[in-house]
Every structure is written in C-alpha cells, then in structure tokens.
Amino acid sequence: MLGLSIGGVLSTPPVRQCDTESDVAAVATTRISAGTRLSMSSQDNRAVASDNRPGALVKMTVPLGEPGSMSNIGNPQILFSPTGFPTCTADLRAQSVQCSGLVPGGRYALTRRRGARAVRGGGGQSGTATFPFAAAGIRGGDLLTLTNRAGRVLTALHVAHLRVDIRAQQTVLASGTCQPGDYYGPPVTTIPSSAAVFAGVAGSGTICPSSGRAAGLPVAHIAQVDDLSGGLTRTEVPNIQRTTPVDGETLYGPFIALAQTGRPGPNGSVLSTGSSVSLTIVSAASGRRVFLAANVATSQGVAVGGLPPGTYGATWVLTDANGDTRTISTEFVEAP
C-alpha cells in the first residue's frame, strides 16, 4: 500500500493512477511550493518470522525532495527524472558539512542544535551546498537540521560519535569510538535494487558493535550512515608525511625536530591539514623520557639539544580537529 502526502494531506492513492504500460502514476495534487512538505510511505507485511508466521504490517515513510532538486544517483529504471533526496555528510576532520540533493542556486541554512549555531550556503550548480563549521565546531552527538529558504526542514543529520586512532599505516583501527548499531563503511553509490530477491547492497559493510568500540574496524572508509536520515558522518586521519630526524638517522649534537602532515590530493599531490604532532623521545638504554614537545608540525620546528651519545626512540602522534590520532615510531642515534 503506497501513500503520497502533500503538506500533511494524503493524495489519491498512487496505485489507482498507475499506467500499466509505463508503471508510472501521475497524481494530481494541490499547489506545491518550496515550503510544502512531501513524503512517500509504503505499508507492507514486513514482520514475517519463524515465530511470527502471520507477520505484521510495517509502514515506512521517507521525506521527498524539493521540486527541481537534483538527484545524486539517478534511477535509470524509471521513465521520469527523479528529484533529489536531501542528505548531509559531516566531515569531522575538515569540520564542515556538505548537503546534496538540493535545488541548483537555492539558498539553505544548516542549524546545529548545540548552541543553536546556524550556517548558510547556496545550492551550487550541482545541487550541493557546503557549510563550514570550523569556528563553531561539530562533534559526535550534534543534530544538524537543513532548511530551505521557505523554512521547510529537508533533513536532520545525527552526527555519529566517531573518533579513531591509527598506528602507522595499519589497515585496521587501533582504538576509538563509533556509533553503536549504525552501519560502518562506504555509503551506497548505486540504486539498491535488483531483480533477484535478497540481492542488493546487504553485506557490503559492517556494523559498529554495541560497545561502541571501533578497534579492529577497517580504515579504508571511516564513515557511518545515520539510520534516521540516510546522511553520513565521516573522518579521514591525515598522514605524517615526513619526520626530522628520519628513521635510522645518525645525528651529531643539537638538531631541529620537525614533522610534516598531509593527506592525498588529486594527481598524486599532498594537501596540508594543519594537524598538530606531538613528539616524545625516550632513551633506548634507560627507557627514560628525555624530551617532550606538544607540537613539532610548525614551520620552525622545535630545537632539541643536550642529548648524550646513544640510541633513542621517538614517538610522533598526529592529532586532527576531531581528536583522531595517527602514531608512528622511529629511532635515531646521537653520535659523539
């Protein structure tokens, strides 16, 4: 049973208007404006189980996009151009939010419930809008509500509690947190439909455990889907591109400790991130810490002196705007 709601009022059932040749239903509606709330519902027997063979009716409802909005994926299986389904992606490292499925050139506002911070942006030519939150900050647990110029709520993203720790170039997370019970992995990029029963996108990712512990999850796509809006929370931990001294280097006297950070860019380039890198130096002979600096990822670095000859271990910990970390270890020799 399908239902179409226009401004909170049900229209004529779409099935009654269905063209049997095209499988398309053209439904007459009242006037639709930028402020009109649109939704589609589907009620079916979705609760059949071994201990509940008669099943039960479950009704699922999704909000529809604005008139003239652009679809992210498209759908070649239907005979008309679908409008966009508004969703937002929170990038915790970049401290920004990008929303898509919007009207090109439209004006939008994204409001953070914590502190009622509002950021405004335009729909752009591709129906996407970017909202920078660097000054205000976004973090796990925030509720971000997207509205159009008429004040219609298009979507509300629940930002996942996603923070991770990576050791060197490991392929799984060393530790961290994720949103318990939510999907973890890359988002859907194609229409999740198939001619076969039980075929589709199921099994392409994993689920954050109920403990909320992220250890052991893959680092390839650090992202979680909001099951209440279809939006996404993601983060990307930058790399420590270079350290001074380099691993295995022999030094003579005082030196400058320096770290360079970055993340992969287009055409093999490296993009600067502005992340900080702390440095701890420990004597290999005694295990005693002999040097500590809060941040050596600066243009000048930090001077290190007074180390007696010997072998030393250095631990470099990168920390980004989300509190994500990447840790690498190196060794160097201080020669006479």
Backbone hydrogen bonds in HBPLUS format (Angstrom, degrees):
<---DONOR---> <-ACCEPTOR-->    atom                        ^
c    i                          cat <-CA-CA->   ^        H-A-AA   ^      H-
h    n   atom  resd res      DA  || num        DHA   H-A  angle D-A-AA Bond
n    s   type  num  typ     dist DA aas  dist angle  dist       angle   num
A0043-GLN N   A0001-MET O   2.84 MM  42  5.07 165.5  1.86 148.4 153.4     1
A0003-GLY N   A0041-SER O   2.93 MM  38  4.98 153.8  2.00 139.3 139.7     2
A0041-SER N   A0003-GLY O   2.85 MM  38  4.98 162.2  1.88 147.4 151.0     3
A0011-SER N   A0004-LEU O   2.86 MM   7  5.68 160.8  1.90 170.2 173.3     4
A0005-SER N   A0039-SER O   2.94 MM  34  5.22 174.9  1.94 154.3 155.9     5
A0039-SER N   A0005-SER O   3.17 MM  34  5.22 151.1  2.26 142.1 145.3     6
A0006-ILE N   A0009-VAL O   2.84 MM   3  5.22 170.5  1.85 146.2 143.8     7
A0009-VAL N   A0006-ILE O   3.11 MM   3  5.22 162.8  2.15 107.4 112.7     8
A0007-GLY N   A0037-ARG O   2.68 MM  30  4.70 161.3  1.71 157.8 158.5     9
A0016-ARG N   A0013-PRO O   3.06 MM   3  5.71 139.1  2.23 117.5 127.0    10
A0017-GLN N   A0014-PRO O   2.94 MM   3  5.24 142.2  2.08 106.4 117.8    11
A0018-CYS N   A0015-VAL O   3.25 MM   3  5.11 166.0  2.27 103.7 106.8    12
A0019-ASP N   A0024-VAL O   2.94 MM   5  5.45 158.1  1.98 129.8 136.1    13
A0023-ASP N   A0019-ASP O   2.64 MM   4  5.24 142.5  1.78 160.1 168.8    14
A0036-THR N   A0033-SER O   3.14 MM   3  5.28 162.0  2.17 107.8 113.4    15
A0064-LEU N   A0038-LEU O   2.91 MM  26  5.24 168.3  1.92 126.3 127.5    16
A0040-MET N   A0062-VAL O   2.95 MM  22  5.56 160.9  1.99 161.4 165.7    17
A0062-VAL N   A0040-MET O   2.93 MM  22  5.56 162.0  1.96 158.8 162.9    18
A0042-SER N   A0060-MET O   2.82 MM  18  5.33 151.0  1.90 150.5 160.4    19
A0060-MET N   A0042-SER O   2.94 MM  18  5.33 167.9  1.96 144.4 146.1    20
A0044-ASP N   A0058-VAL O   3.23 MM  14  5.73 160.9  2.26 140.4 141.9    21
A0046-ARG N   A0044-ASP O   3.03 MM   2  5.67 114.0  2.49 111.6  94.6    22
A0058-VAL N   A0044-ASP O   2.87 MM  14  5.73 163.4  1.90 163.1 163.8    23
A0049-ALA N   A0052-ASN O   3.24 MM   3  4.79 162.1  2.28 107.7 112.4    24
A0052-ASN N   A0049-ALA O   2.94 MM   3  4.79 160.3  1.98 103.8 109.6    25
A0055-GLY N   A0052-ASN O   2.96 MM   3  5.44 138.8  2.14 111.2 123.1    26
A0069-SER N   A0066-GLU O   3.16 MM   3  5.47 158.6  2.21 134.0 131.0    27
A0070-MET N   A0102-LEU O   2.98 MM  32  5.77 158.9  2.03 135.8 133.9    28
A0078-ILE N   A0075-ASN O   3.37 MM   3  6.17 171.4  2.38 124.8 124.9    29
A0087-THR N   A0100-SER O   3.29 MM  13  5.72 151.6  2.38 134.5 141.9    30
A0100-SER N   A0087-THR O   2.93 MM  13  5.72 156.8  1.99 164.8 172.0    31
A0232-LEU N   A0088-CYS O   2.95 MM 144  6.43 157.1  2.01 147.3 154.1    32
A0089-THR N   A0098-GLN O   2.78 MM   9  5.30 155.1  1.84 146.0 154.2    33
A0098-GLN N   A0089-THR O   2.95 MM   9  5.30 158.3  2.00 148.4 152.5    34
A0090-ALA N   A0232-LEU O   2.83 MM 142  6.28 157.2  1.88 156.3 157.7    35
A0234-ARG N   A0090-ALA O   2.90 MM 144  6.20 168.3  1.91 173.1 171.8    36
A0091-ASP N   A0096-SER O   2.85 MM   5  5.46 170.5  1.86 171.9 174.8    37
A0095-GLN N   A0091-ASP O   2.79 MM   4  5.67 120.3  2.15 138.9 155.8    38
A0096-SER N   A0091-ASP O   3.26 MM   5  5.46 152.9  2.34 140.9 147.5    39
A0092-LEU N   A0234-ARG O   2.95 MM 142  6.26 164.4  1.98 171.2 166.0    40
A0133-PHE N   A0095-GLN O   2.82 MM  38  5.35 152.9  1.89 146.2 151.4    41
A0097-VAL N   A0131-PHE O   2.91 MM  34  5.09 155.5  1.97 137.0 145.2    42
A0131-PHE N   A0097-VAL O   2.68 MM  34  5.09 165.3  1.70 160.8 165.8    43
A0099-CYS N   A0129-ALA O   2.83 MM  30  5.31 163.0  1.86 159.4 163.3    44
A0129-ALA N   A0099-CYS O   2.82 MM  30  5.31 152.6  1.90 152.6 161.1    45
A0102-LEU N   A0127-GLY O   2.94 MM  25  4.42 159.6  1.98 136.9 136.1    46
A0106-GLY N   A0103-VAL O   2.93 MM   3  5.25 163.8  1.96 136.1 136.7    47
A0105-GLY N   A0124-GLY O   3.14 MM  19  5.09 134.7  2.35 116.3 124.1    48
A0123-GLY N   A0106-GLY O   2.59 MM  17  4.77 142.0  1.73 147.1 152.8    49
A0108-TYR N   A0121-GLY O   2.88 MM  13  5.50 167.5  1.90 175.4 173.0    50
A0121-GLY N   A0108-TYR O   2.98 MM  13  5.50 161.4  2.02 147.8 150.9    51
A0109-ALA N   A0147-THR O   3.02 MM  38  5.44 161.1  2.06 152.2 156.5    52
A0147-THR N   A0109-ALA O   2.95 MM  38  5.44 164.6  1.97 160.5 165.6    53
A0110-LEU N   A0119-VAL O   2.77 MM   9  5.29 169.1  1.78 161.7 165.3    54
A0119-VAL N   A0110-LEU O   2.86 MM   9  5.29 160.1  1.90 147.1 153.2    55
A0111-THR N   A0145-THR O   2.92 MM  34  5.17 164.8  1.94 144.2 146.8    56
A0145-THR N   A0111-THR O   2.89 MM  34  5.17 162.0  1.92 147.9 149.6    57
A0112-ARG N   A0117-ARG O   2.64 MM   5  5.07 169.9  1.65 160.7 162.4    58
A0113-ARG N   A0143-LEU O   2.90 MM  30  5.42 163.5  1.93 157.1 162.7    59
A0116-ALA N   A0113-ARG O   3.18 MM   3  4.81 164.8  2.20 103.6 107.9    60
A0128-THR N   A0123-GLY O   2.68 MM   5  4.97 105.0  2.24 164.8 158.3    61
A0127-GLY N   A0124-GLY O   3.41 MM   3  5.42 166.0  2.43 103.4 106.1    62
A0137-GLY N   A0133-PHE O   2.50 MM   4  5.17 162.3  1.53 159.5 164.8    63
A0142-ASP N   A0139-ARG O   3.16 MM   3  5.98 159.5  2.20 145.4 147.1    64
A0141-GLY N   A0159-VAL O   2.86 MM  18  5.36 175.6  1.87 139.1 140.6    65
A0159-VAL N   A0142-ASP O   2.94 MM  17  5.33 162.1  1.97 163.6 166.3    66
A0144-LEU N   A0157-LEU O   2.90 MM  13  5.06 169.3  1.91 150.5 153.0    67
A0157-LEU N   A0144-LEU O   2.75 MM  13  5.06 146.6  1.86 157.3 153.1    68
A0146-LEU N   A0155-THR O   2.89 MM   9  5.47 172.4  1.90 165.6 168.2    69
A0154-LEU N   A0146-LEU O   2.80 MM   8  5.62 163.1  1.83 155.0 160.8    70
A0148-ASN N   A0152-ARG O   3.13 MM   4  5.58 145.7  2.25 139.5 148.1    71
A0151-GLY N   A0148-ASN O   2.90 MM   3  5.32 163.7  1.92 117.5 122.3    72
A0162-LEU N   A0160-ALA O   2.90 MM   2  5.41 125.4  2.20 108.1  91.8    73
A0163-ARG N   A0177-THR O   3.07 MM  14  5.26 161.2  2.11 135.0 138.5    74
A0177-THR N   A0163-ARG O   2.65 MM  14  5.26 154.2  1.71 155.3 164.7    75
A0325-THR N   A0164-VAL O   3.07 MM 161  6.64 152.7  2.15 146.7 155.3    76
A0165-ASP N   A0175-SER O   2.93 MM  10  5.17 145.9  2.05 147.1 137.3    77
A0174-ALA N   A0165-ASP O   2.89 MM   9  5.57 148.4  1.99 152.3 158.7    78
A0166-ILE N   A0325-THR O   2.86 MM 159  6.16 157.4  1.91 143.3 150.6    79
A0327-THR N   A0166-ILE O   2.92 MM 161  6.44 151.3  2.01 152.2 160.8    80
A0170-GLN N   A0167-ARG O   3.02 MM   3  5.82 160.7  2.06 144.7 150.8    81
A0168-ALA N   A0327-THR O   2.66 MM 159  5.60 150.7  1.75 143.5 153.6    82
A0219-VAL N   A0171-THR O   3.03 MM  48  5.51 151.6  2.11 136.1 134.0    83
A0173-LEU N   A0217-LEU O   2.84 MM  44  5.54 155.7  1.90 155.7 162.9    84
A0216-GLY N   A0173-LEU O   2.92 MM  43  5.13 168.5  1.93 136.9 139.6    85
A0214-ALA N   A0176-GLY O   3.08 MM  38  4.98 175.3  2.08 114.1 115.3    86
A0178-CYS N   A0212-GLY O   3.00 MM  34  5.08 145.7  2.12 127.2 133.7    87
A0182-ASP N   A0179-GLN O   3.18 MM   3  5.80 168.3  2.20 138.7 140.8    88
A0181-GLY N   A0208-CYS O   2.90 MM  27  5.24 161.0  1.94 138.4 139.6    89
A0208-CYS N   A0182-ASP O   3.02 MM  26  5.70 173.2  2.02 160.4 159.5    90
A0225-VAL N   A0183-TYR O   3.21 MM  42  5.58 147.4  2.32 136.5 146.1    91
A0184-TYR N   A0206-THR O   2.70 MM  22  5.29 170.6  1.71 154.4 152.6    92
A0206-THR N   A0184-TYR O   3.06 MM  22  5.29 165.6  2.08 152.7 157.0    93
A0185-GLY N   A0223-ALA O   2.96 MM  38  5.43 156.0  2.02 141.2 149.0    94
A0193-SER N   A0191-ILE O   2.82 MM   2  5.68 136.8  2.01 108.1  95.0    95
A0204-SER N   A0201-VAL O   3.33 MM   3  5.96 148.6  2.43 144.8 141.5    96
A0212-GLY N   A0209-PRO O   2.94 MM   3  5.51 156.4  2.00 116.4 123.6    97
A0217-LEU N   A0214-ALA O   3.11 MM   3  5.78 164.5  2.13 145.1 146.0    98
A0223-ALA N   A0221-HIS O   3.12 MM   2  5.68 120.7  2.49 106.2  90.2    99
A0235-THR N   A0222-ILE O   3.08 MM  13  5.83 149.4  2.18 165.4 168.7   100
A0224-GLN N   A0233-THR O   2.82 MM   9  5.32 153.1  1.89 152.2 161.4   101
A0233-THR N   A0224-GLN O   2.88 MM   9  5.32 157.1  1.94 154.4 162.1   102
A0226-ASP N   A0231-GLY O   2.82 MM   5  5.19 166.1  1.84 136.9 141.7   103
A0229-SER N   A0226-ASP O   3.30 MM   3  5.67 154.6  2.37 109.4 115.8   104
A0230-GLY N   A0226-ASP O   2.76 MM   4  5.22 155.0  1.82 157.7 162.0   105
A0239-ASN N   A0262-GLY O   2.74 MM  23  5.46 161.9  1.77 172.2 169.5   106
A0262-GLY N   A0239-ASN O   3.06 MM  23  5.46 147.7  2.17 148.3 153.1   107
A0241-GLN N   A0260-GLN O   2.69 MM  19  5.45 124.6  2.00 140.8 157.3   108
A0242-ARG N   A0260-GLN O   3.39 MM  18  5.23 153.9  2.46 134.3 136.0   109
A0260-GLN N   A0242-ARG O   2.93 MM  18  5.23 157.6  1.98 152.5 155.2   110
A0244-THR N   A0258-LEU O   2.73 MM  14  4.95 143.6  1.86 157.8 159.1   111
A0258-LEU N   A0244-THR O   2.94 MM  14  4.95 152.5  2.02 137.0 144.4   112
A0249-GLU N   A0246-VAL O   3.21 MM   3  5.60 157.2  2.27 137.0 133.5   113
A0248-GLY N   A0331-GLU O   2.65 MM  83  5.35 159.8  1.69 151.2 155.6   114
A0333-VAL N   A0249-GLU O   2.89 MM  84  6.35 161.2  1.92 156.4 162.0   115
A0251-LEU N   A0333-VAL O   2.72 MM  82  6.03 171.0  1.72 173.5 176.1   116
A0335-ALA N   A0251-LEU O   2.80 MM  84  5.95 166.2  1.82 165.7 165.7   117
A0255-PHE N   A0304-VAL O   2.92 MM  49  5.42 157.7  1.97 154.5 161.9   118
A0304-VAL N   A0255-PHE O   2.78 MM  49  5.42 162.6  1.81 175.2 172.7   119
A0257-ALA N   A0302-VAL O   2.80 MM  45  5.23 167.2  1.82 157.6 153.1   120
A0302-VAL N   A0257-ALA O   2.97 MM  45  5.23 156.4  2.02 144.9 152.6   121
A0259-ALA N   A0296-VAL O   3.18 MM  37  5.79 148.2  2.28 125.1 123.0   122
A0263-ARG N   A0271-LEU O   2.96 MM   8  5.31 142.1  2.11 137.7 149.6   123
A0271-LEU N   A0263-ARG O   2.85 MM   8  5.31 171.4  1.86 162.8 161.8   124
A0265-GLY N   A0269-SER O   2.69 MM   4  4.68 152.7  1.77 143.8 135.4   125
A0269-SER N   A0266-PRO O   3.10 MM   3  5.61 160.1  2.14 115.6 121.9   126
A0276-SER N   A0319-THR O   3.24 MM  43  5.50 146.5  2.36 162.5 154.4   127
A0319-THR N   A0276-SER O   2.89 MM  43  5.50 157.6  1.94 154.5 158.5   128
A0296-VAL N   A0277-VAL O   2.78 MM  19  5.69 153.7  1.84 159.7 164.0   129
A0278-SER N   A0317-VAL O   2.95 MM  39  5.22 155.5  2.01 144.0 140.4   130
A0317-VAL N   A0278-SER O   3.02 MM  39  5.22 160.5  2.06 142.1 148.2   131
A0279-LEU N   A0293-ALA O   2.96 MM  14  5.24 160.6  2.00 147.1 152.7   132
A0293-ALA N   A0279-LEU O   2.95 MM  14  5.24 154.4  2.02 150.5 156.4   133
A0280-THR N   A0315-THR O   3.03 MM  35  5.19 152.6  2.10 140.9 149.5   134
A0315-THR N   A0280-THR O   2.84 MM  35  5.19 161.0  1.88 151.3 157.9   135
A0281-ILE N   A0291-PHE O   2.99 MM  10  5.03 168.0  2.01 137.7 140.5   136
A0290-VAL N   A0281-ILE O   2.86 MM   9  5.79 162.3  1.90 150.1 156.2   137
A0282-VAL N   A0313-GLY O   2.82 MM  31  5.21 164.1  1.84 156.5 162.0   138
A0313-GLY N   A0282-VAL O   2.85 MM  31  5.21 167.2  1.87 158.6 161.8   139
A0283-SER N   A0288-ARG O   2.95 MM   5  5.52 166.9  1.97 152.8 151.5   140
A0287-GLY N   A0283-SER O   2.71 MM   4  5.10 144.2  1.83 140.9 151.2   141
A0284-ALA N   A0311-THR O   2.95 MM  27  5.57 164.4  1.98 145.4 145.9   142
A0310-GLY N   A0334-GLU O   2.89 MM  24  5.27 145.7  2.00 134.5 143.9   143
A0334-GLU N   A0310-GLY O   2.83 MM  24  5.27 169.5  1.84 167.3 167.9   144
A0312-TYR N   A0332-PHE O   2.91 MM  20  5.52 166.9  1.93 170.0 171.2   145
A0332-PHE N   A0312-TYR O   3.06 MM  20  5.52 155.1  2.12 147.3 153.2   146
A0314-ALA N   A0330-THR O   2.78 MM  16  5.16 173.5  1.79 147.7 149.1   147
A0330-THR N   A0314-ALA O   2.87 MM  16  5.16 161.5  1.91 150.1 156.4   148
A0316-TRP N   A0328-ILE O   2.92 MM  12  5.40 167.3  1.93 163.8 167.1   149
A0328-ILE N   A0316-TRP O   3.00 MM  12  5.40 158.2  2.04 151.7 158.7   150
A0318-LEU N   A0326-ARG O   2.83 MM   8  5.10 166.5  1.85 158.3 155.0   151
A0326-ARG N   A0318-LEU O   3.04 MM   8  5.10 143.1  2.18 130.3 138.9   152
A0320-ASP N   A0324-ASP O   3.08 MM   4  5.57 153.5  2.15 146.4 154.7   153
A0323-GLY N   A0320-ASP O   3.00 MM   3  5.33 160.4  2.04 112.8 119.2   154
